């Protein structure tokens, strides 16, 4: 059955708006070419979208031709304002953007563990209000929140998860109360990071992959055939509860310390570095990001110095003598470069990265055996700090542990992926609602 005229108009309008969002401002002629619609049909939709307040003339085409230059149309970016929140155990980050996703203002605030639930919620809400004011936004149309823990697939609410601060759940309700006109939604932080990596990051060319989040805690997000998978209870990717060898106990329903979490979470990474004699970055408290970044720096320096040794000379790096050996004794560089000395691989920093890769490979191999995703992205702040030095080591181990070909990639967005994912989902939701202009009154948010 052919579409009714009103349905056809709505489909054409939305298609044109999507093109304007993806390609930027366009002339009516360019819209005609990209949509394949007739000139009168494009003229009608441009008139409708302009009358609905969704698009406006933003300039003129610089084409050299007779007559006046063609008008260039763009989405009215301030038609709606959006907010994204990255809620962590230790603080909150907020960004406010316009309808096309351009960030207008952002800020973050730490929230200490000894702060009560009420003050913590108030501090987070006050941050949102401050960033909205700095962005010169009158009101918010949509708010996207990324938080750790399980999201109930039926209600879309953050479930009461053991170990997470109570203010996380209270914050969602408080924002809805203080921003009654805004559409507020919450999503698991790792899921949002995966969406951001797929749209703007390391998985842009993949419709099936797994993101392994490495930060304060650990988690995974599963994208299969282009769709994010949440599971029956919203718990797909709770890899922290995966039983693994090397722990002293098994995980329980309320504690994942005996699982994969206990091997690769922030505290475990810091302890592993200390056991291998790898200090934190100078002048800073030990943190997983700090010790991994420091180790990667030492390994890169050792590799660089080995490559600079000529004629069998030697040099000391972090107390380990490194030299250019005979070819028979060389080993491959984890970063995929030239052959390097086994002595360079014997630094405490290299041994620490090897040990961390051993632990990560156990979890990654389990995911690969069940899902066969073909690609695993090491995400989060720790994944970013490890870079190719860590990803290459995990890749080598996975190649030996499974017959299933698997790429191991490094995040390109790091910890910022959560905020980016929250902003993308907020923008998609706002555009989905607003980009239905046919027969609707003009309304400004």
C-alpha positions in Angstrom: 0.0 0.0 0.0 1.5 3.4 -1.0 2.2 5.9 1.8 -0.4 8.6 2.3 0.6 12.2 1.3 1.1 13.2 5.0 3.2 10.1 5.7 5.3 10.7 2.6 5.9 14.3 3.6 7.0 13.2 7.1 9.4 10.7 5.7 10.9 13.2 3.3 11.2 15.8 6.0 13.0 13.5 8.3 15.3 12.3 5.6 16.2 15.9 4.7 16.8 16.7 8.4 19.1 13.7 8.8 21.1 14.8 5.8 21.5 18.3 7.3 22.6 16.8 10.6 25.1 14.5 9.0 26.4 16.7 6.1 26.0 20.2 7.6 24.3 23.1 5.9 23.0 22.4 2.3 21.4 24.2 -0.5 18.0 23.1 -1.9 19.8 21.9 -5.0 22.1 19.7 -2.9 19.1 18.4 -1.0 17.5 17.5 -4.3 20.6 15.6 -5.4 21.1 13.8 -2.1 17.4 12.8 -1.6 16.6 12.1 -5.2 13.3 14.1 -4.8 12.0 16.5 -7.4 12.7 20.2 -7.2 9.0 21.1 -6.3 9.0 18.4 -3.5 12.3 19.8 -2.1 10.9 23.3 -2.2 7.8 22.3 -0.3 9.8 20.4 2.4 12.2 23.4 2.8 9.2 25.6 3.3 7.6 23.3 5.9 10.8 22.8 7.9 11.4 26.6 7.9 7.9 27.3 9.1 8.3 24.6 11.8 11.4 26.4 13.1 13.7 23.4 12.4 15.8 24.9 9.7 16.8 28.4 8.7 19.0 30.2 6.1 22.5 30.2 7.4 24.3 31.7 4.4 24.6 31.6 0.6 26.5 29.3 -1.7 29.6 30.7 -3.2 28.9 29.4 -6.7 29.9 31.5 -9.6 26.8 31.7 -11.8 24.2 34.1 -13.1 21.5 35.3 -10.8 21.5 35.4 -7.0 23.4 32.8 -5.0 21.6 29.8 -3.7 20.5 30.0 0.0 22.2 27.5 2.3 19.9 25.9 4.9 21.0 24.5 8.3 19.4 23.0 11.4 18.4 25.6 14.0 20.9 24.4 16.6 19.4 26.3 19.5 15.9 24.9 19.0 16.7 22.6 21.9 19.5 22.1 24.4 20.7 18.8 25.8 22.7 17.8 28.9 24.9 14.7 29.4 26.1 13.4 32.7 28.9 11.0 33.5 28.2 9.8 37.1 31.1 8.1 38.8 31.6 6.8 42.3 34.0 9.7 42.9 32.3 12.5 41.1 30.2 13.9 38.2 30.9 15.4 34.8 28.4 17.5 32.9 28.2 18.8 29.3 25.5 20.9 27.8 25.1 21.0 24.0 22.8 22.3 21.3 20.6 20.2 19.0 23.4 19.3 16.6 25.6 18.1 19.4 28.0 21.1 19.7 29.2 21.3 23.3 28.5 24.8 24.7 29.8 24.3 28.3 31.1 21.5 30.5 32.5 21.0 34.0 33.0 18.4 36.6 33.0 18.2 40.4 34.4 15.6 42.8 32.1 13.9 45.3 33.9 12.3 48.2 32.8 9.1 49.9 32.2 10.8 53.2 29.6 13.2 51.8 26.1 12.4 52.7 23.5 11.3 50.1 21.5 14.6 50.3 24.6 16.9 49.9 26.0 14.7 47.2 22.8 14.9 45.2 22.5 18.7 45.7 26.1 19.2 44.6 25.5 17.3 41.4 22.2 19.0 40.6 23.8 22.4 41.3 26.6 21.5 38.8 24.0 20.8 36.1 22.3 24.1 36.8 25.6 26.0 36.6 26.7 24.4 33.3 23.2 25.1 31.8 23.6 28.8 32.8 27.1 28.9 31.4 25.8 27.5 28.1 23.2 30.3 28.0 20.4 27.7 27.7 17.0 28.7 28.9 15.9 25.1 29.5 16.9 21.5 28.7 14.9 19.3 26.3 16.7 16.0 27.1 19.2 14.8 29.7 21.2 11.6 29.2 22.9 10.1 32.2 25.6 7.4 32.3 26.1 5.6 35.6 27.6 2.3 36.8 25.3 -0.5 37.7 22.4 -2.3 36.2 19.6 -0.6 34.3 16.2 -2.3 34.5 15.3 -3.0 30.9 11.5 -2.8 31.7 11.5 0.5 33.6 14.7 2.1 32.4 15.6 2.9 36.0 19.0 2.4 37.7 18.7 -0.7 39.9 19.8 -0.8 43.5 23.3 -2.3 43.1 25.5 -3.3 46.0 28.5 -1.2 46.4 27.2 1.8 44.5 26.5 5.1 46.4 22.8 5.7 47.2 23.1 9.2 45.7 23.4 7.7 42.2 19.8 6.6 42.3 18.6 9.6 44.1 20.2 11.9 41.5 18.0 10.7 38.7 14.8 11.4 40.6 16.2 14.8 41.8 17.0 15.9 38.2 13.5 14.9 37.0 12.0 16.9 39.9 14.2 20.0 39.3 13.8 19.8 35.5 10.2 18.7 35.0 10.1 19.7 31.3 13.2 17.7 30.4 13.2 14.0 29.3 15.6 12.3 31.6 17.0 8.9 30.9 19.8 6.8 32.4 22.0 4.1 30.8 24.9 1.9 32.0 28.2 3.8 31.6 29.9 1.0 29.7 27.1 0.7 27.2 27.3 4.4 26.5 31.0 4.2 26.1 30.5 1.4 23.5 28.0 3.5 21.6 30.5 6.4 21.5 33.3 4.2 20.3 31.1 2.8 17.6 30.0 6.2 16.4 33.1 8.3 16.9 35.9 6.1 18.2 37.8 2.8 17.8 34.9 0.7 16.5 33.6 3.0 13.7 34.0 0.2 11.2 32.5 -2.5 13.3 28.9 -3.5 13.8 29.9 -6.4 16.1 32.4 -5.9 18.9 32.9 -5.9 22.7 34.1 -3.0 24.7 36.1 -4.0 27.9 35.9 -1.0 30.3 39.0 -0.6 32.4 38.8 2.1 35.0 37.9 2.3 38.7 36.0 -0.9 38.1 35.6 -3.2 35.1 32.7 -4.0 32.8 31.9 -4.9 29.2 29.4 -3.8 26.6 28.3 -6.1 23.8 27.3 -4.8 20.4 26.1 -7.5 18.0 24.9 -6.8 14.4 24.9 -3.1 15.2 22.6 -3.4 18.2 23.6 -3.0 21.9 22.6 -6.1 23.9 21.4 -5.6 27.4 20.1 -9.1 28.4 17.0 -10.2 30.2 17.8 -8.3 33.4 20.0 -5.6 31.9 23.2 -7.4 33.0 24.9 -8.3 29.8 28.6 -7.4 30.2 28.8 -7.7 34.0 32.2 -9.3 33.4 33.4 -8.4 36.8 31.5 -11.4 38.2 33.2 -13.8 35.8 34.9 -16.6 37.8 38.6 -16.7 36.9 41.7 -18.5 38.0 44.0 -16.7 40.3 41.5 -15.4 42.9 41.3 -16.7 46.4 37.5 -17.0 46.4 34.5 -17.1 44.0 32.3 -14.1 43.3 29.0 -13.9 45.0 25.7 -12.3 44.1 26.6 -9.2 46.1 30.4 -9.1 45.7 32.5 -9.4 42.5 35.9 -9.2 44.3 36.4 -13.0 43.8 35.8 -12.6 40.0 37.5 -10.9 37.1 36.9 -7.5 38.8 39.3 -8.6 41.6 42.1 -9.2 39.0 41.9 -6.1 36.8 40.0 -3.3 38.7 42.0 -0.2 39.7 43.1 -1.4 43.1 44.3 -4.8 41.7 46.3 -3.0 39.0 48.0 -0.7 41.5 48.9 -3.7 43.7 50.2 -5.6 40.7 52.4 -2.7 39.7 53.8 -2.4 43.2 54.6 -6.2 43.2 56.7 -5.6 40.1 58.4 -2.5 41.4 56.6 0.0 39.2 56.1 3.3 40.9 53.3 5.8 40.2 54.0 8.9 38.2 56.3 11.3 40.1 54.5 13.5 42.6 51.2 11.6 42.4 49.3 9.1 44.5 49.4 5.6 43.0 46.5 5.0 40.6 45.8 2.4 37.9 46.0 5.1 35.2 49.2 6.5 36.7 51.1 3.2 37.1 50.1 1.9 33.6 51.0 5.2 32.0 54.3 5.2 33.8 55.1 1.6 32.8 54.3 2.4 29.2 56.6 5.4 29.2 59.5 3.3 30.6 59.0 0.5 28.1 58.8 3.0 25.2 62.0 4.7 26.4 63.7 1.3 26.7 62.7 0.3 23.2 63.9 3.7 21.9 67.3 3.4 23.6 67.8 -0.2 22.4 67.1 0.9 18.9 69.7 3.7 19.3 72.5 1.3 20.5 74.9 0.7 17.7 77.6 -1.9 17.3 76.7 -4.0 20.3 76.8 -1.1 22.8 74.7 -1.0 25.9 72.8 1.4 28.1 71.0 1.2 31.4 67.3 1.8 31.6 65.6 1.7 35.0 68.5 -0.3 36.3 68.4 -2.9 33.5 71.2 -3.2 31.0 69.8 -3.2 27.5 71.8 -4.0 24.3 71.4 -4.7 20.7 71.7 -8.6 20.5 72.2 -10.9 17.7 69.2 -11.5 15.5 68.6 -14.9 16.9 67.9 -13.5 20.3 65.5 -10.8 19.3 61.8 -10.6 20.1 59.0 -8.6 18.6 57.9 -5.2 19.8 54.4 -5.4 21.2 53.6 -2.1 19.5 54.2 -3.8 16.1 57.5 -2.0 15.4 61.1 -3.3 14.9 62.6 -6.2 16.8 63.8 -5.3 20.3 66.1 -6.8 22.8 64.9 -9.4 25.3 66.7 -7.2 27.9 64.4 -4.4 27.1 61.5 -6.7 27.8 63.0 -7.6 31.1 62.4 -4.2 32.8 60.0 -4.3 35.8 57.7 -2.1 33.7 57.6 -4.6 30.9 57.0 -7.5 33.3 54.2 -5.6 34.9 52.5 -4.9 31.5 53.0 -8.6 30.6 51.3 -9.7 33.9 48.5 -7.3 33.4 48.0 -8.6 29.8 47.9 -12.1 31.2 45.0 -11.2 33.5 43.1 -9.3 30.8 43.5 -12.1 28.3 41.6 -14.5 30.7 38.5 -12.3 30.5 38.9 -11.4 26.9 39.3 -15.1 25.9 36.2 -16.0 27.7 34.2 -13.3 25.9 35.7 -14.4 22.6 34.8 -18.0 23.2 31.1 -17.2 23.8 30.4 -14.3 21.5 33.1 -14.5 18.7 32.9 -10.6 18.3 36.0 -10.4 16.1 37.0 -7.2 17.8 37.6 -6.2 21.5 38.3 -2.6 22.4 40.2 -1.9 25.6 38.4 1.2 26.9 38.3 3.5 29.8 41.1 5.5 31.3 43.3 2.5 31.9 42.8 1.2 28.4 43.8 4.6 27.0 46.9 4.7 29.3 48.0 1.3 28.2 47.6 2.2 24.5 49.1 -0.1 21.9 51.8 -1.4 24.4 49.0 -3.1 26.4 46.7 -3.9 23.5 49.5 -5.6 21.6 50.3 -7.8 24.5 46.7 -8.8 25.0 46.3 -9.4 21.2 49.3 -11.8 21.2 47.9 -13.8 24.1 44.5 -14.1 22.5 46.0 -15.3 19.3 47.6 -18.2 21.3 44.5 -18.9 23.4 41.7 -19.1 20.8 41.4 -20.2 17.1 38.9 -17.3 16.6 40.5 -14.3 14.9 40.1 -11.3 17.1 41.4 -7.8 16.9 42.3 -6.1 20.1 42.1 -2.3 19.8 42.9 0.7 22.0 40.2 3.2 22.8 40.4 6.5 21.0 38.0 8.2 23.5 39.2 6.9 26.8 37.2 8.0 29.9 35.5 10.7 27.9 33.5 8.0 26.0 30.8 7.9 28.7 30.0 11.6 28.5 30.2 11.4 24.7 27.8 8.4 24.6 25.4 10.2 26.9 25.4 13.2 24.7 24.9 11.2 21.5 21.9 9.3 23.0 20.4 12.6 24.3 20.8 14.2 20.9 19.3 11.2 19.1 16.3 11.2 21.4 15.7 14.9 21.0 16.0 14.8 17.3 13.7 11.8 17.1 11.0 13.8 18.7 11.6 17.2 17.1 12.4 15.9 13.6 8.7 15.1 13.0 7.6 18.5 11.9 4.7 17.7 9.6 1.4 19.2 10.9 2.9 20.1 14.3 2.9 23.6 15.9 6.0 25.6 16.4 7.4 25.0 19.9 10.8 26.2 21.2 12.7 24.6 24.0 
